[in-house]
Amino acid sequence: MSPSWERLLEAIPADARSIVEFGCGKGELARRHQSINPHCTYLGVEADWEAAREAARFCDRVWVGKADSIDDRLFGEVWGNIDCIIYNGVLAFLDDPASLLKRHAAGLKSEGVAIADLPNFQYWQVLQGLFRGNWEDEATDNPLWGKCRQVLTFDRLPQLFENSGLQVFEIHPEGEATPAWQEFWQAIALLVKEWQLDAEKFARQTQVSRYIVRAIKSSQLPRKLLVQTLLISTIASDTVRVYQPDRLLKTIPGVRTLSQVQSADLRSARPDEAKVFIWQRDRWDLQNAIEKQRTLLRFGYLTIAEIDDDPRFWKEHLEHDFIVFRSCHCIQTSTEPLADFLRQFNPHVKIFPNQVLALPDQRVYDDEAPATLFFGAINREADWKPLMEVINRVLEEFGDRVRATIIYDRRFYDALTTPHKTFEPLCDYDRYHEILHECDLSILPLNDTEFNRMKSDLKFIECAKHGVAVLASPTVYERSIIDGETGLLYRSLEDFEVKFKQLIDRASWRRKLAQNAYEWVKRNRLLCQHYRQRYHWYLEMYDRLPELTRDLRDRVPQIFQLN
């Protein structure tokens, strides 16, 4: 997928129920989006017959033709209620894109979004080619430039959409200051000065090969919101708790997200934005809390503490009376038991359960391969140790019919007596999921402790996403797993042994459990079904900022006392 297609993917509303893409190519954008939002109706239009035939594998329906030649009536009842229309590199090649946009605006529902990938005719390669007289053939890396019928520049883009009743709320530039651009700039800088051009603006715009434009069908621009997160590390739950929710939040018109590690730049906020600052898994003493929160209050932020594990695991929280949670306006967390514990420090607690960003295609299993057991978790020795004798006995009984893949936990790996095992050290998020996708079954043990009861069911939904059947403890997982339908629960060592053997021995039944779990996640636990809850809660809390600040003053008056 090209960089511009990646940007288009990130711009599509993640919960759109109906999408029309003009210039859908072979359907790659449709395929990628439907992994995030498989419940949408995705319609495509493509001028190239062969490409359209490929696209039909991923779109619900595809029409062959140019964007301006397709009769709007072909879209049927969806017309007038479309959530998103995408112009994937087609507008600049039309005779009258303004008329097309005006016509298509009628197809969007109120608050619907139009997204367009448009070439920039101020791009340095285009200008260089014009000077040479052969730009359409030799000067650019895209042979389609020469077929453009519209000369589109940054200053013209808003008018193109707004004349059609669409409000432009974002223009994202694609490009950078490459060494080749630097050479161009050195050669032309004298002319820029001589012509009295704005040098900074000219430099910025000539770096851009294309713009991704987003516009909304509305009489006014959307409300602006900045969600800024500070992480203390990137080895815990950063992907699931921060980066993935941020990715979908910024598909909402008016929303910007910004995540930084260890230090945050408060100058990133704009005057017209509602500002939310999230402390992800941070730990302070009282003096730190006073200094940090005073600064954020002065800048007008709503402050939120984010935590997805029992905070008593970290001694700093115990030693400093959970000041992180008391000194923020509110808290967001992952489970009800954890929320219930946190409410004693701050009553404004919201639960955002962990979810799955995207589903891969359903697994195609290798009937000839042995079953692969997966185990990959941190700090679980107390939970798996009581099971190890049974695990080894069962693995010995099945011999080379089963192998084990272990991530990170070296002690678990070393405790396995089977020779059919592999070990992967602590790896990144993508590698973790790559390995998980090749496995067949997983054990998810959690002892019934207060600490464990606060954990989420993330391990189960990750396994379900990849077609991996699970055998899990009732602690945490009985809230999600339908025993015997979407997975198995064990309640004793004897129960564990019987069900572990069944999962290895009965491949078709194991795969049916995994398929049911996959479908359950598809219906219930995709992030696209839940991310707007964060958006609405952030705005609600921000609108209550005076009230929440009064509550904060009562909890931690030291923040408001003069030195």
C-alpha positions as CSV (number, residue, x, y, z in Angstrom):
1,M,0.0,0.0,0.0
2,S,1.4,3.4,-1.0
3,P,2.0,6.1,1.7
4,S,-1.0,8.1,0.4
5,W,-3.2,5.0,0.7
6,E,-2.0,4.5,4.3
7,R,-3.0,8.1,5.0
8,L,-6.4,7.6,3.4
9,L,-7.0,4.5,5.5
10,E,-6.2,6.5,8.7
11,A,-8.7,9.2,7.6
12,I,-11.8,7.0,7.0
13,P,-14.3,7.1,9.9
14,A,-13.7,3.8,11.7
15,D,-17.4,3.2,12.3
16,A,-18.7,4.2,8.9
17,R,-21.7,2.1,7.9
18,S,-21.5,3.0,4.2
19,I,-18.5,4.0,2.1
20,V,-18.1,4.8,-1.6
21,E,-14.6,4.9,-3.0
22,F,-14.1,6.4,-6.5
23,G,-10.8,5.1,-7.9
24,C,-10.9,2.0,-5.8
25,G,-8.2,0.3,-7.8
26,K,-7.8,-3.4,-6.9
27,G,-9.7,-2.9,-3.6
28,E,-6.7,-2.7,-1.3
29,L,-8.1,0.2,0.7
30,A,-11.4,-1.6,1.0
31,R,-9.6,-4.7,2.2
32,R,-7.6,-2.8,4.8
33,H,-10.6,-0.8,6.1
34,Q,-12.9,-3.9,6.4
35,S,-10.4,-5.6,8.6
36,I,-11.0,-2.6,11.0
37,N,-14.7,-2.3,10.3
38,P,-16.1,-5.5,8.8
39,H,-19.7,-4.4,9.3
40,C,-19.7,-1.5,6.8
41,T,-21.1,-1.6,3.3
42,Y,-18.1,-0.7,1.0
43,L,-18.9,0.3,-2.6
44,G,-16.3,0.9,-5.3
45,V,-16.0,2.7,-8.6
46,E,-13.0,2.0,-10.9
47,A,-12.3,3.0,-14.5
48,D,-10.0,0.0,-15.2
49,W,-11.9,-3.2,-15.8
50,E,-9.2,-5.6,-14.6
51,A,-8.6,-3.7,-11.4
52,A,-12.3,-3.5,-10.8
53,R,-12.6,-7.3,-11.1
54,E,-9.9,-7.6,-8.4
55,A,-11.7,-5.0,-6.2
56,A,-14.9,-7.0,-6.4
57,R,-13.2,-9.5,-4.0
58,F,-13.2,-6.9,-1.2
59,C,-16.0,-4.5,-2.0
60,D,-19.6,-5.3,-1.6
61,R,-20.2,-4.0,-5.1
62,V,-18.0,-2.4,-7.8
63,W,-19.1,-0.4,-10.9
64,V,-16.7,0.1,-13.8
65,G,-16.4,3.7,-15.1
66,K,-15.0,7.1,-14.4
67,A,-16.1,8.9,-11.3
68,D,-18.2,11.5,-13.3
69,S,-19.8,8.9,-15.6
70,I,-21.6,6.8,-12.9
71,D,-25.3,7.5,-12.4
72,D,-26.0,8.3,-8.8
73,R,-29.2,6.2,-8.9
74,L,-27.0,3.1,-9.1
75,F,-26.2,3.4,-5.4
76,G,-29.8,2.9,-4.5
77,E,-31.1,3.6,-1.0
78,V,-27.7,4.3,0.4
79,W,-27.5,7.5,-1.7
80,G,-28.3,10.4,0.7
81,N,-27.1,8.4,3.7
82,I,-23.5,7.7,2.9
83,D,-21.1,8.2,5.8
84,C,-17.9,8.6,3.7
85,I,-17.0,9.3,0.1
86,I,-13.4,8.7,-0.9
87,Y,-11.8,10.2,-4.0
88,N,-8.7,8.1,-4.4
89,G,-6.6,10.1,-6.8
90,V,-9.4,10.9,-9.3
91,L,-10.6,14.5,-8.8
92,A,-7.6,16.1,-10.6
93,F,-8.3,14.0,-13.7
94,L,-11.9,15.2,-14.2
95,D,-13.1,18.0,-16.4
96,D,-15.3,19.5,-13.8
97,P,-14.6,18.2,-10.3
98,A,-16.5,21.1,-8.6
99,S,-19.8,19.9,-10.2
100,L,-19.1,16.3,-9.3
101,L,-18.4,17.3,-5.6
102,K,-21.6,19.3,-5.5
103,R,-23.6,16.4,-6.9
104,H,-22.0,13.9,-4.6
105,A,-22.5,16.1,-1.5
106,A,-26.2,15.2,-1.9
107,G,-25.2,11.6,-1.4
108,L,-23.6,12.2,1.9
109,K,-25.7,12.1,5.1
110,S,-25.5,15.1,7.4
111,E,-22.1,15.1,9.1
112,G,-20.9,12.7,6.4
113,V,-17.2,13.1,5.3
114,A,-15.5,13.4,1.9
115,I,-11.9,12.4,1.6
116,A,-9.7,13.2,-1.4
117,D,-6.1,12.4,-2.4
118,L,-5.0,15.3,-4.6
119,P,-1.7,16.0,-6.4
120,N,0.0,19.3,-5.6
121,F,1.1,21.3,-8.6
122,Q,3.5,23.3,-6.5
123,Y,5.5,20.1,-5.9
124,W,9.2,20.8,-6.6
125,Q,9.5,18.0,-9.2
126,V,6.5,19.5,-11.1
127,L,8.1,23.0,-11.0
128,Q,11.5,21.6,-12.1
129,G,9.9,19.8,-15.0
130,L,8.0,22.9,-16.1
131,F,11.2,24.8,-16.2
132,R,12.6,22.0,-18.4
133,G,9.5,21.8,-20.6
134,N,8.9,18.1,-20.1
135,W,7.4,17.7,-16.6
136,E,4.6,15.3,-17.6
137,D,7.1,12.7,-19.0
138,E,10.3,12.9,-17.0
139,A,10.2,15.2,-14.0
140,T,8.0,13.2,-11.6
141,D,7.9,9.7,-10.2
142,N,4.2,9.3,-11.2
143,P,3.4,8.9,-14.9
144,L,-0.3,9.9,-14.3
145,W,0.7,13.6,-13.6
146,G,0.6,14.3,-17.3
147,K,-3.1,13.3,-17.5
148,C,-4.2,15.8,-14.8
149,R,-6.9,18.2,-16.0
150,Q,-6.9,20.4,-12.9
151,V,-4.1,22.6,-11.6
152,L,-4.6,22.2,-7.9
153,T,-2.6,24.1,-5.2
154,F,-3.0,24.4,-1.5
155,D,-4.8,27.8,-1.7
156,R,-7.4,26.5,-4.2
157,L,-8.3,23.3,-2.3
158,P,-10.7,24.7,0.3
159,Q,-12.7,26.7,-2.3
160,L,-13.1,23.5,-4.5
161,F,-15.0,21.8,-1.6
162,E,-16.7,24.7,0.1
163,N,-18.5,25.7,-3.2
164,S,-20.1,22.2,-3.0
165,G,-21.4,22.7,0.6
166,L,-18.6,20.8,2.2
167,Q,-16.5,22.3,5.1
168,V,-12.8,21.5,4.8
169,F,-11.5,20.7,8.3
170,E,-8.1,19.1,7.5
171,I,-5.6,19.3,4.7
172,H,-2.7,16.9,5.3
173,P,0.5,17.3,3.3
174,E,2.3,14.3,2.1
175,G,6.0,14.9,1.5
176,E,9.3,15.8,3.2
177,A,12.5,17.8,2.7
178,T,14.5,15.1,0.9
179,P,18.2,15.7,-0.3
180,A,16.9,16.2,-3.8
181,W,14.5,18.9,-2.6
182,Q,17.4,20.6,-0.8
183,E,19.3,20.8,-4.1
184,F,16.2,22.3,-5.8
185,W,15.8,24.8,-3.0
186,Q,19.4,25.9,-3.2
187,A,19.0,26.5,-6.9
188,I,15.7,28.4,-6.7
189,A,16.1,30.4,-3.4
190,L,17.5,33.4,-5.2
191,L,14.4,33.6,-7.4
192,V,12.1,33.2,-4.4
193,K,13.8,36.2,-2.8
194,E,13.7,38.2,-6.1
195,W,10.0,37.6,-6.6
196,Q,9.3,38.5,-3.0
197,L,7.6,35.2,-2.2
198,D,7.0,34.0,1.3
199,A,10.1,31.8,1.5
200,E,8.9,29.6,4.4
201,K,5.5,29.0,2.8
202,F,7.0,28.3,-0.6
203,A,9.6,25.9,0.9
204,R,6.9,24.0,2.8
205,Q,4.5,23.7,-0.2
206,T,7.1,22.6,-2.7
207,Q,8.0,19.6,-0.5
208,V,4.4,18.3,-0.8
209,S,3.7,15.8,-3.6
210,R,0.0,15.5,-2.6
211,Y,-2.6,16.5,-0.1
212,I,-5.2,14.4,1.7
213,V,-8.2,16.6,2.2
214,R,-11.1,15.9,4.6
215,A,-14.3,17.9,4.5
216,I,-17.6,17.5,6.3
217,K,-21.2,18.0,5.1
218,S,-22.2,20.6,7.7
219,S,-23.0,24.3,8.0
220,Q,-20.2,24.7,10.5
221,L,-16.8,23.3,11.3
222,P,-16.6,20.4,13.8
223,R,-15.6,21.1,17.4
224,K,-11.9,20.7,17.9
225,L,-10.4,18.4,20.5
226,L,-6.8,17.6,21.3
227,V,-6.1,14.3,23.1
228,Q,-2.5,14.4,24.3
229,T,-1.0,11.4,26.1
230,L,2.3,11.1,28.0
231,L,3.7,7.6,28.3
232,I,6.5,6.7,30.7
233,S,7.5,3.7,28.5
234,T,6.5,1.8,25.4
235,I,6.8,-1.8,26.7
236,A,3.5,-2.3,28.5
237,S,0.1,-1.6,27.2
238,D,0.9,1.4,25.0
239,T,-0.4,-0.1,21.7
240,V,-3.8,-1.2,23.0
241,R,-4.4,1.6,25.5
242,V,-2.9,4.5,23.6
243,Y,-1.8,4.2,20.0
244,Q,-4.8,2.2,18.6
245,P,-7.5,4.3,20.3
246,D,-5.6,7.4,19.1
247,R,-5.6,6.1,15.6
248,L,-9.4,5.8,15.5
249,L,-10.1,8.9,17.5
250,K,-8.4,11.1,15.0
251,T,-10.8,9.8,12.3
252,I,-13.4,11.9,14.0
253,P,-13.7,15.4,12.4
254,G,-11.9,18.0,14.6
255,V,-9.9,15.5,16.7
256,R,-6.1,15.6,16.9
257,T,-4.2,13.0,18.9
258,L,-0.6,13.3,20.2
259,S,1.4,10.8,22.2
260,Q,4.8,11.4,23.6
261,V,7.2,9.4,25.7
262,Q,8.7,10.7,29.0
263,S,8.2,14.4,28.1
264,A,5.4,16.4,26.6
265,D,5.3,19.7,24.7
266,L,2.3,21.7,25.9
267,R,2.9,24.2,23.1
268,S,1.3,21.7,20.7
269,A,-2.2,22.7,21.8
270,R,-4.1,25.3,19.8
271,P,-6.2,28.1,21.3
272,D,-9.5,26.8,19.8
273,E,-9.1,23.2,21.0
274,A,-10.7,21.5,24.0
275,K,-7.5,20.0,25.6
276,V,-7.3,16.6,27.3
277,F,-4.0,15.4,28.9
278,I,-3.7,11.7,29.8
279,W,-1.0,10.4,32.1
280,Q,-0.5,6.8,31.1
281,R,0.8,4.6,33.9
282,D,2.7,7.5,35.5
283,R,4.0,7.5,39.2
284,W,4.7,10.6,41.3
285,D,5.2,11.9,44.8
286,L,3.1,14.8,46.1
287,Q,5.6,17.5,45.1
288,N,5.7,16.2,41.5
289,A,1.9,16.1,41.4
290,I,1.7,19.7,42.5
291,E,4.1,20.9,39.9
292,K,2.8,18.9,37.0
293,Q,-0.9,19.5,37.7
294,R,-0.5,23.2,38.3
295,T,1.2,23.5,34.9
296,L,-1.6,21.7,33.1
297,L,-4.3,23.6,35.0
298,R,-2.6,26.9,33.9
299,F,-2.8,25.7,30.3
300,G,-6.4,24.8,30.6
301,Y,-6.2,21.0,30.3
302,L,-8.6,18.4,31.5
303,T,-6.2,15.9,33.2
304,I,-6.8,12.1,33.2
305,A,-4.9,9.3,34.8
306,E,-4.8,6.1,32.7
307,I,-4.1,2.7,34.4
308,D,-4.9,-0.8,33.4
309,D,-3.4,-2.8,36.2
310,D,-3.7,-2.9,40.0
311,P,-1.6,0.2,41.0
312,R,-0.5,-1.5,44.2
313,F,2.0,-3.5,42.0
314,W,4.2,-0.3,42.1
315,K,5.5,0.8,45.4
316,E,5.4,4.5,44.5
317,H,1.6,4.5,44.5
318,L,1.5,2.9,48.0
319,E,4.2,5.2,49.4
320,H,2.6,8.4,48.1
321,D,-1.1,7.6,48.8
322,F,-2.1,7.1,45.1
323,I,-1.5,10.8,44.5
324,V,-1.5,10.3,40.7
325,F,-5.2,9.3,40.8
326,R,-6.2,11.9,43.4
327,S,-4.5,14.8,41.6
328,C,-6.2,14.3,38.2
329,H,-9.6,15.5,37.3
330,C,-10.6,11.9,36.4
331,I,-9.4,8.4,35.7
332,Q,-9.8,6.0,32.8
333,T,-9.2,2.3,33.2
334,S,-10.0,-1.2,31.7
335,T,-12.1,-3.2,34.1
336,E,-14.9,-2.8,36.6
337,P,-13.0,-4.4,39.6
338,L,-10.1,-1.9,38.9
339,A,-12.5,1.0,38.6
340,D,-14.2,0.0,41.8
341,F,-10.8,0.1,43.6
342,L,-9.8,3.5,42.1
343,R,-13.1,5.2,43.0
344,Q,-11.9,5.5,46.6
345,F,-9.3,8.0,45.4
346,N,-11.4,9.8,42.7
347,P,-15.1,9.3,42.0
348,H,-14.8,10.3,38.3
349,V,-13.8,6.9,36.8
350,K,-14.6,5.7,33.3
351,I,-14.1,2.1,32.0
352,F,-12.8,1.6,28.5
353,P,-12.4,-2.2,28.1
354,N,-9.5,-3.4,25.9
355,Q,-10.6,-4.1,22.3
356,V,-9.2,-5.4,19.0
357,L,-8.2,-2.9,16.4
358,A,-8.4,-5.2,13.3
359,L,-9.3,-8.7,12.4
360,P,-7.1,-10.7,10.0
361,D,-8.8,-13.1,7.6
362,Q,-10.1,-16.2,9.2
363,R,-7.4,-18.8,9.7
364,V,-6.7,-21.6,7.1
365,Y,-5.2,-24.4,9.2
366,D,-2.6,-26.9,8.1
367,D,-4.1,-30.3,8.7
368,E,-0.7,-32.0,8.5
369,A,1.0,-29.9,11.0
370,P,1.2,-30.7,14.8
371,A,-0.9,-28.6,17.1
372,T,1.0,-25.6,18.4
373,L,0.6,-24.4,22.0
374,F,1.2,-20.7,22.7
375,F,2.2,-19.1,25.9
376,G,3.3,-15.4,26.1
377,A,2.8,-13.3,29.2
378,I,4.7,-11.3,31.8
379,N,4.7,-12.0,35.5
380,R,2.7,-15.2,35.4
381,E,4.9,-17.7,37.1
382,A,2.7,-18.0,40.2
383,D,-0.2,-18.7,37.9
384,W,1.3,-21.4,35.7
385,K,3.5,-23.1,38.2
386,P,0.7,-25.2,39.7
387,L,-0.2,-26.5,36.2
388,M,3.3,-27.4,35.0
389,E,3.3,-31.0,36.1
390,V,0.1,-31.6,34.3
391,I,1.3,-29.7,31.2
392,N,4.4,-31.8,30.9
393,R,2.5,-35.0,31.4
394,V,0.1,-34.2,28.6
395,L,2.8,-33.0,26.3
396,E,4.8,-36.1,26.8
397,E,1.7,-38.3,26.1
398,F,1.1,-36.5,22.7
399,G,4.8,-36.4,21.8
400,D,5.5,-34.8,18.4
401,R,1.8,-34.2,17.7
402,V,2.1,-31.0,19.7
403,R,4.8,-28.4,20.0
404,A,5.1,-25.3,22.2
405,T,5.9,-21.7,21.3
406,I,6.9,-19.5,24.3
407,I,7.4,-15.7,24.2
408,Y,9.4,-13.9,26.9
409,D,8.9,-16.3,29.9
410,R,12.1,-18.2,30.0
411,R,11.2,-20.0,33.2
412,F,8.1,-21.4,31.6
413,Y,10.1,-22.5,28.6
414,D,12.8,-24.1,30.8
415,A,10.2,-25.9,32.9
416,L,8.7,-27.6,29.8
417,T,10.3,-31.1,29.5
418,T,9.2,-31.6,25.9
419,P,11.9,-31.2,23.2
420,H,9.3,-29.8,20.8
421,K,9.5,-26.2,21.9
422,T,10.8,-22.8,20.7
423,F,11.5,-19.6,22.6
424,E,11.2,-16.0,21.5
425,P,12.6,-13.2,23.8
426,L,10.5,-10.1,24.5
427,C,9.5,-8.9,21.1
428,D,7.5,-6.0,19.6
429,Y,3.8,-5.9,19.2
430,D,3.7,-6.9,15.5
431,R,6.1,-9.9,16.1
432,Y,4.0,-11.0,19.0
433,H,0.9,-11.2,16.8
434,E,2.8,-12.8,13.9
435,I,3.8,-15.7,16.2
436,L,0.3,-16.0,17.8
437,H,-1.3,-16.3,14.4
438,E,0.7,-19.4,13.7
439,C,-0.5,-21.2,16.9
440,D,-3.5,-23.4,17.6
441,L,-4.2,-23.3,21.3
442,S,-3.2,-21.3,24.3
443,I,-3.5,-21.6,28.1
444,L,-4.5,-18.5,30.1
445,P,-4.0,-19.3,33.8
446,L,-4.8,-16.6,36.5
447,N,-5.0,-17.5,40.2
448,D,-7.9,-16.1,42.0
449,T,-6.2,-13.1,43.7
450,E,-7.3,-9.5,44.1
451,F,-4.5,-8.4,41.7
452,N,-5.5,-10.8,39.0
453,R,-9.2,-10.1,39.3
454,M,-8.4,-6.5,38.2
455,K,-6.9,-7.7,34.9
456,S,-8.6,-7.6,31.5
457,D,-9.5,-10.4,29.1
458,L,-7.1,-9.0,26.5
459,K,-5.2,-12.3,26.1
460,F,-8.5,-14.1,25.2
461,I,-9.6,-11.6,22.6
462,E,-6.1,-11.6,21.0
463,C,-6.2,-15.4,20.7
464,A,-9.7,-15.2,19.3
465,K,-8.6,-12.7,16.7
466,H,-6.0,-15.2,15.4
467,G,-8.1,-18.3,15.5
468,V,-6.4,-19.7,18.6
469,A,-8.5,-21.8,21.0
470,V,-8.1,-21.1,24.7
471,L,-8.2,-23.0,27.9
472,A,-8.5,-20.4,30.7
473,S,-9.1,-19.9,34.3
474,P,-12.5,-18.6,35.5
475,T,-10.7,-15.6,37.1
476,V,-11.2,-12.8,34.6
477,Y,-12.1,-15.0,31.7
478,E,-15.5,-16.3,32.8
479,R,-16.7,-12.7,32.2
480,S,-16.0,-13.2,28.5
481,I,-15.7,-16.8,27.5
482,I,-18.8,-18.9,26.9
483,D,-17.5,-22.2,28.2
484,G,-17.7,-24.9,25.5
485,E,-18.7,-22.4,22.8
486,T,-16.0,-19.7,22.5
487,G,-13.4,-21.4,24.6
488,L,-12.9,-23.6,27.6
489,L,-12.7,-22.8,31.3
490,Y,-11.0,-25.1,33.9
491,R,-11.9,-25.2,37.6
492,S,-9.5,-27.8,38.9
493,L,-6.2,-29.5,37.9
494,E,-8.2,-32.6,36.9
495,D,-10.5,-30.4,34.7
496,F,-7.5,-28.7,33.2
497,E,-5.9,-32.0,32.2
498,V,-9.0,-33.4,30.6
499,K,-9.7,-30.3,28.6
500,F,-6.1,-29.7,27.6
501,K,-6.0,-33.2,26.1
502,Q,-9.2,-32.6,24.3
503,L,-8.0,-29.4,22.7
504,I,-4.9,-31.1,21.4
505,D,-6.6,-34.3,20.3
506,R,-9.8,-33.0,18.7
507,A,-8.6,-30.6,16.0
508,S,-12.0,-29.9,14.3
509,W,-13.6,-29.2,17.7
510,R,-10.7,-26.9,18.7
511,R,-11.0,-25.0,15.4
512,K,-14.8,-24.6,15.9
513,L,-14.2,-23.1,19.3
514,A,-11.7,-20.7,17.8
515,Q,-14.1,-19.8,14.9
516,N,-16.9,-19.1,17.4
517,A,-14.5,-16.9,19.4
518,Y,-13.5,-15.0,16.3
519,E,-17.1,-14.3,15.4
520,W,-17.8,-13.2,19.0
521,V,-15.0,-10.7,18.9
522,K,-16.2,-9.5,15.5
523,R,-19.7,-8.8,16.9
524,N,-18.6,-7.4,20.3
525,R,-15.0,-6.4,20.8
526,L,-13.8,-4.4,17.8
527,L,-12.4,-1.0,18.7
528,C,-14.5,0.6,15.8
529,Q,-17.6,-0.3,17.8
530,H,-16.4,1.5,21.0
531,Y,-14.0,4.3,20.3
532,R,-16.6,7.1,20.1
533,Q,-17.4,6.5,23.8
534,R,-14.0,8.0,24.6
535,Y,-14.7,11.0,22.4
536,H,-18.0,11.7,24.0
537,W,-16.7,11.2,27.5
538,Y,-13.7,13.5,26.9
539,L,-15.9,16.3,25.7
540,E,-18.4,15.7,28.6
541,M,-15.6,15.9,31.2
542,Y,-14.1,18.9,29.5
543,D,-17.4,20.7,29.6
544,R,-17.5,19.9,33.3
545,L,-14.0,21.3,33.9
546,P,-15.0,24.0,36.5
547,E,-16.9,21.4,38.5
548,L,-14.1,18.8,38.3
549,T,-11.5,21.4,39.3
550,R,-13.5,22.3,42.4
551,D,-13.6,18.6,43.3
552,L,-9.8,18.4,42.7
553,R,-9.3,21.4,45.0
554,D,-11.1,19.4,47.7
555,R,-9.0,16.3,47.2
556,V,-5.6,17.9,46.8
557,P,-5.8,21.5,48.1
558,Q,-2.0,21.8,47.9
559,I,-2.1,22.2,44.1
560,F,-4.0,25.5,44.6
561,Q,-2.0,26.9,47.5
562,L,0.4,29.7,46.8
563,N,4.1,29.0,47.5
